[in-house]
């Protein structure tokens, strides 16, 4: 038997996403800048609220346009 090691990439939880990183936050918005609903992001309501707050805060700080 050969042992294969697979590395799993861990997705970041909403509270771990840095607000100064628009590349990571861009997976939660559409091309036109609208926020994706939780039925497309597959997050709980609590996580969705945290992501929404972070994106809106980043927009206000002009990090993410």
C-alpha positions in Angstrom: 0.0 0.0 0.0 1.2 3.4 -0.8 0.4 6.2 1.6 -0.9 9.3 0.0 -1.2 12.4 2.1 -3.8 14.9 1.0 -3.7 18.4 2.3 -7.0 19.9 3.1 -7.4 23.6 2.6 -9.3 25.1 5.5 -11.8 27.8 4.7 -11.8 30.8 6.9 -14.6 31.5 9.3 -16.2 34.9 8.9 -14.6 36.2 12.1 -11.2 35.2 10.7 -11.5 37.1 7.4 -9.3 40.2 7.6 -11.2 43.4 6.7 -8.2 44.7 4.7 -8.3 41.8 2.3 -10.8 42.4 -0.5 -9.8 39.2 -2.4 -11.1 37.0 0.4 -14.3 39.1 0.9 -15.0 39.1 -2.9 -16.3 35.5 -2.7 -19.3 36.9 -0.8 -20.3 39.5 -3.3 -21.5 39.5 -6.9 -19.7 41.1 -9.9 -21.9 44.2 -9.5 -21.1 44.5 -5.7 -24.3 43.1 -4.2 -24.0 40.8 -1.2 -24.8 37.2 -1.8 -27.6 35.7 0.3 -26.9 32.9 2.7 -28.6 30.3 0.4 -25.6 30.8 -1.9 -22.9 31.2 0.7 -24.1 28.2 2.8 -23.4 30.0 6.0 -25.5 30.2 9.1 -27.5 33.4 9.8 -25.0 34.5 12.5 -22.0 34.0 10.1 -23.8 35.8 7.3 -24.4 38.8 9.6 -20.7 38.9 10.5 -19.7 38.8 6.8 -22.2 41.5 5.9 -20.9 43.8 8.7 -17.3 43.2 7.6 -18.0 44.0 3.9 -20.0 47.1 4.7 -17.3 48.3 7.1 -14.7 47.7 4.4 -16.8 49.7 1.9 -17.0 52.6 4.3 -13.2 52.5 4.8 -12.8 52.5 0.9 -10.9 49.2 1.1 -13.5 47.5 -1.0 -15.3 49.4 -3.7 
